[in-house]
Amino acid sequence: MSVKNYVKQSTFLSFLCLLLLIQGQCHAAWYEATGQALIHDGDKGSAKQRATEEALKQALMFAGASINSVQQMTNGLLNNDQITVRSSGDVDSIELINEVWHSEYVTVRLRADIFPQTSQCESSPYTKTLSTVYFSNNQVSHLTDGALSEFPQALTHKLEREFSEHSDSLNLNYIAPYSAQWRASQIESDVVALSKMSNTQFVIVGEIQDMSVARDAPSAITFWKDEKATRYLSVNMRVYDGINGGQVFNQNYQTKAPWHFDRFAQLDSHSMRFWESPFGESVSAMLRTAIDEIDEALSCVPQTSRVIQRTSDSLSIALGRDQGVMPGDIFFAYQIKEVSDNYQSPHIQYTLYPGEFKVTQAYANSATLMPVDDTILANIQVSDFVVKR
């Protein structure tokens, strides 16, 4: 492998699209990155500075942070193994892990503690995949009016149909056939597990908070009038990034409509009779509003996928033609793990693998990637991740 190609592997100039990858996380993230630079005319100092700048830019752009002070930071790193720098809240600390000198180039590896700032980004061209379980219901007694015990399941499947009919960029392609009680202490691990099981990037957590009926009985004077009833629905929807467990969307939705059914009616909440009623149509409109807002919230989050298979010369990922992946698309690979600092505070650490990977074959829901240059795949593991360049 030539020195030119070896250095080229560490160039990640397209990671600005990853601005919102860790949006919603409640703790800091650590990024490990590697930079390389050729040694010109024996000037090792300048080579180290360029390699350090490349590694820091790589980490900053991956996180979506500002790089206005990269030169200042790297100048400090040339003389110190560990420094602390604050730049508009973007970078908390940078640590030089090691430097390796070769005959013609130098490799610098560093770790940065970065808090990305929000800014505009381009929407992903791929269809994003979501999964969920049946929406939970906090008020079981509310379902007795109309005998709607199946409503949580029917509502979840109705959401799936609305996604299919009204969104070109989102696909709710997996519903686990059970309901779940999402506990705050383990919700991150639960959504990551569901995301991994379903090969989807995002997980919807839905909770029905109210489905009560208010009946206005006629008075003794107007006894001949029919009883008027109104049915209410309140739903909380949260969306989590199943790659890192971070929450990226949280919204409450409410609707109400006339309820034309007797309190003792035995209704099928999956039936057209139910969904074509005023209440059913009102709920459908509410779901379409939720889909539009989820679509907007996820529009800049990059499409990420797990590595599902690795051979000696290729990777397989859980994205394919159904999500818009085409031969020739370029991806980068990285690893995520949780680490703790000296104060036992949790941090998410992203380790970027050198090199680019091109899609050589795209199937319905998977694709095969090959390294663009002579990237070695030995360090990449199944369940690591790739992201579109």
Secondary structure, DSSP 4 states (H G I P E B T S, - for coil): --HHHHHHTT--TTGGGGTTTTTT-SS-EEEEEEEEEE--TT-HHHHHHHHHHHHHHHHHHHHT---TTHHHHHHHHTT-SEE---STTSEEEEEEEEEEE-SSEEEEEEEEEE-PPP---PPPSSPEEEEEEEPEES-GGGGTTTT-TTHHHHHHHHHHHHHHHH-SSEEEEEEEEEE----TTTHHHHHHHHHHHHT-SEEEEEEEEE--EEEEPPPSTTTTSPPEEEEEEEEEEEEEETTT--EEEEEEEEEEEE--S-TT----TTSHHHHTSHHHHHHHHHHHHHHHHHHHHHTTSPPEEEEEEE-SS-EEES--GGGT--TT-EEEEEEEEEEE-TT--EEEEEEEPSS-EEEEEE-SS-EEEEESSS---TT--TT-EEEE-
